[in-house]
Amino acid sequence: MKTPSSWWGRAALVLAPWLVILLLWYAIRLSGLVNPALVPAPHAVAEKFWELARTRLPMDIWMSTQRVLLGVTLGVALAVPVGFCLGWYEGVRTFIEPVINFFRALPPIALIPLVIVYFGIGELAKTIILFYASFFAGVIVMYEGIAQISPIYIKVARTLGAKDMEIFRKVIVPLTIPHILTAIRVALGVAWATLVASELIAAQQGLGALIQNASSFFQLDVIYVGIICIGAIALVMDTVLRMVSRRLVAWQDRMA
């Protein structure tokens, strides 16, 4: 059981880098090395945040979060079975891996003209971009993880008389869960990084649209607000996923 002093120590470690960033931000602005007009002060960005929070920001956050979650859900839902097949069957991996590596190297923003031609400029086009980014990020994590699962678990289960379905449910699925959770975490990170690109497609609402509109009018404080919101939401999601991961794979620590 952690003592109060250990909690305070951990909190200090978590908060320290953010304090350093804040101090560096102020130092750069006050140093004269950069035109102060190009670096809005942190307190000015905070004021703009509260101003936008009373108007459009909640809807922008909701729209972007909705798009990211939909794209990641669809991408990971396909990445898990595809990654499992690639990781478990060496012949399939040898056959399809070059194609996977070819497409995952293509930046989603480069596909936007084709997506507009084939899917229009509605929500479907934005979901396609986020799905594309999430799928290829997730499938790589999945098949690399599955390929590292030792066949000894299967052999032991068969020796003990387990049937194929029992092996799948009681051996394969538990060993796969950590890789699925890692795939979701990676896919979420990639999707948030791709969000601004997806909202280039005629988006009127969303954090990406907020940033793009602000850039047209040189509203640097608004751009900072959008960037910080994207990073903060992605951080919260990743933290929640890590907590879930620790609970679901706690059995691995007990086995170690």
C-alpha positions in Angstrom: 0.0 0.0 0.0 1.4 3.4 -1.0 1.9 6.0 1.7 0.8 9.7 1.2 4.4 10.7 0.7 4.8 8.2 -2.2 1.6 9.6 -3.8 3.0 13.1 -3.5 6.3 12.0 -4.9 4.6 10.4 -7.9 2.4 13.5 -8.4 5.5 15.6 -8.4 7.2 13.4 -11.0 4.1 13.6 -13.2 3.7 17.4 -12.9 7.4 18.3 -13.1 7.8 18.0 -16.9 4.7 20.1 -17.6 6.0 22.8 -15.3 9.3 22.7 -17.1 7.5 23.1 -20.5 5.5 26.0 -19.1 8.6 27.7 -17.9 10.4 27.2 -21.2 7.4 28.6 -23.0 7.6 31.8 -21.0 11.4 31.9 -21.3 11.3 31.6 -25.1 8.7 34.4 -25.3 10.6 36.7 -23.0 14.1 35.9 -24.4 13.7 38.1 -27.4 15.0 35.3 -29.7 11.5 35.0 -31.2 9.1 37.7 -32.0 6.6 37.8 -29.0 3.8 38.2 -31.5 4.6 34.7 -32.9 4.5 33.1 -29.4 1.3 33.8 -27.5 1.8 33.7 -23.7 0.4 30.6 -21.8 -2.0 32.8 -19.9 -3.3 34.3 -23.1 -3.9 30.8 -24.5 -5.7 29.8 -21.3 -7.9 32.9 -21.6 -8.7 32.0 -25.3 -9.5 28.4 -24.1 -12.1 29.6 -21.6 -13.5 31.9 -24.2 -13.9 29.1 -26.8 -15.2 26.7 -24.1 -18.3 28.9 -23.8 -18.9 28.9 -27.6 -17.7 26.3 -30.1 -15.0 24.3 -28.4 -17.2 21.6 -26.7 -18.8 20.7 -30.1 -15.4 20.7 -31.8 -14.1 18.3 -29.2 -17.1 16.1 -29.5 -17.0 15.9 -33.3 -13.3 15.1 -33.4 -13.5 12.5 -30.6 -16.5 10.9 -32.4 -14.6 10.7 -35.7 -11.5 9.3 -34.0 -13.4 6.7 -32.0 -15.3 5.5 -35.1 -12.2 5.3 -37.3 -10.2 3.5 -34.6 -13.1 1.1 -33.8 -13.5 0.1 -37.4 -9.7 0.0 -38.1 -8.9 -2.2 -35.0 -11.9 -4.4 -35.6 -10.4 -5.4 -39.0 -6.7 -5.2 -37.9 -7.2 -7.8 -35.1 -8.3 -10.7 -37.3 -5.9 -9.7 -40.2 -3.0 -9.3 -37.8 -3.8 -12.6 -36.1 -3.7 -14.4 -39.5 -0.5 -12.7 -40.5 1.2 -13.5 -37.2 0.0 -17.1 -36.8 0.4 -18.3 -40.4 3.9 -17.7 -41.7 2.9 -18.4 -45.3 0.2 -15.8 -45.2 2.6 -13.3 -43.6 5.3 -13.9 -46.3 2.6 -13.5 -49.0 0.9 -10.3 -47.8 3.5 -8.5 -45.6 5.1 -6.5 -48.5 1.7 -5.2 -49.4 0.9 -4.2 -45.8 4.3 -2.4 -45.5 3.7 -0.6 -48.8 0.4 0.9 -47.8 1.3 1.7 -44.2 4.2 3.9 -45.5 1.7 6.1 -47.4 0.7 9.2 -45.4 -3.0 9.5 -45.1 -2.9 13.1 -46.2 -1.6 12.0 -49.6 -4.8 10.0 -50.1 -7.2 12.9 -49.5 -7.7 13.8 -53.2 -8.6 10.2 -54.0 -10.8 9.8 -51.0 -12.7 13.0 -52.1 -13.2 11.6 -55.6 -14.4 8.2 -54.4 -16.3 9.1 -51.2 -17.2 12.8 -51.4 -16.6 15.4 -48.7 -19.0 14.1 -46.0 -18.3 12.3 -42.7 -17.6 9.0 -44.6 -14.5 10.5 -46.2 -13.1 11.6 -42.8 -13.8 8.2 -41.4 -12.1 6.5 -44.3 -8.9 8.5 -43.6 -8.9 7.7 -39.9 -9.8 4.0 -40.6 -6.9 3.8 -43.0 -4.4 5.2 -40.4 -5.8 3.1 -37.6 -5.9 -0.2 -39.5 -2.3 -0.2 -40.7 -1.0 0.9 -37.3 -3.0 -1.8 -35.5 -2.3 -4.6 -37.9 1.5 -4.2 -37.6 1.3 -4.3 -33.7 -1.0 -7.3 -33.9 1.0 -9.5 -36.2 4.3 -8.7 -34.6 2.9 -9.6 -31.2 1.1 -12.8 -32.3 4.3 -14.0 -34.1 6.1 -13.8 -30.8 3.7 -16.1 -29.0 5.5 -19.4 -28.2 4.0 -22.5 -29.7 4.9 -24.3 -26.4 1.5 -23.1 -25.0 -0.4 -24.9 -27.7 1.7 -28.1 -27.4 1.1 -28.2 -23.6 -2.6 -27.6 -24.0 -2.9 -30.4 -26.6 -0.9 -32.7 -24.3 -3.4 -32.0 -21.6 -6.2 -33.1 -23.9 -7.6 -29.7 -24.9 -9.7 -29.5 -28.1 -9.0 -26.8 -30.7 -11.9 -24.6 -29.5 -10.7 -24.8 -25.9 -7.2 -24.0 -27.0 -8.5 -20.9 -28.9 -10.7 -19.7 -26.0 -8.4 -20.5 -23.0 -4.9 -20.1 -24.5 -4.9 -18.0 -27.7 -7.4 -15.4 -26.6 -5.8 -14.6 -23.3 -2.3 -14.4 -24.9 -3.8 -12.1 -27.6 -5.5 -9.6 -25.3 -2.3 -7.6 -24.5 -1.5 -7.2 -28.2 -5.1 -6.1 -28.9 -4.9 -3.5 -26.2 -1.5 -2.3 -27.5 -2.9 -2.1 -31.1 -5.8 0.0 -29.8 -3.4 2.4 -28.0 -1.1 2.7 -31.1 -4.1 3.2 -33.4 -5.6 5.9 -31.2 -2.3 7.8 -31.2 -2.0 7.5 -35.0 -5.7 8.5 -35.4 -5.3 11.7 -33.3 -2.1 12.5 -35.2 -4.1 12.1 -38.5 -7.1 14.0 -37.3 -6.1 17.4 -38.8 -5.5 15.8 -42.1 -8.9 14.1 -42.1 -10.6 17.3 -41.3 -9.1 19.0 -44.3 -12.0 17.4 -46.1 -14.5 20.3 -45.9 -15.0 20.0 -42.1 -16.9 22.8 -40.5 -16.5 21.5 -36.9 -13.8 19.6 -35.1 -10.4 20.5 -33.6 -8.7 20.1 -36.9 -11.2 22.5 -38.5 -10.6 24.9 -35.6 -6.9 24.9 -36.2 -7.2 25.3 -40.0 -9.7 28.2 -39.7 -7.5 29.9 -37.1 -4.4 29.5 -39.4 -6.3 31.4 -42.2 -6.7 34.4 -39.9 -3.3 34.0 -38.1 -5.0 33.4 -34.7 -2.0 31.7 -33.1 -3.7 31.5 -29.6 -6.6 29.5 -31.2 -4.1 27.2 -32.9 -2.4 26.5 -29.6 -5.8 25.8 -28.0 -6.6 23.2 -30.7 -3.2 21.6 -30.5 -3.3 21.3 -26.7 -6.8 19.9 -26.7 -5.8 17.2 -29.2 -2.8 16.2 -27.1 -4.8 16.3 -23.8 -7.6 14.1 -25.1 -5.2 11.7 -26.6 -3.3 11.5 -23.3 -6.5 10.9 -21.3 -7.5 8.1 -23.6 -4.1 6.5 -23.5 -4.0 6.7 -19.7 -7.4 5.0 -19.5 -6.3 2.3 -21.8 -3.2 1.7 -19.8 -5.2 1.3 -16.6 -7.5 -1.2 -18.4 -4.5 -3.0 -19.7 -3.0 -3.4 -16.3 -6.3 -4.9 -15.0 -6.8 -7.3 -17.9 -3.3 -8.6 -18.0 -2.6 -8.7 -14.3 -2.3 -12.5 -14.6 0.9 -12.1 -16.5 2.6 -10.4 -13.6 1.4 -13.2 -11.3 3.0 -15.7 -13.6 6.3 -13.8 -13.9 
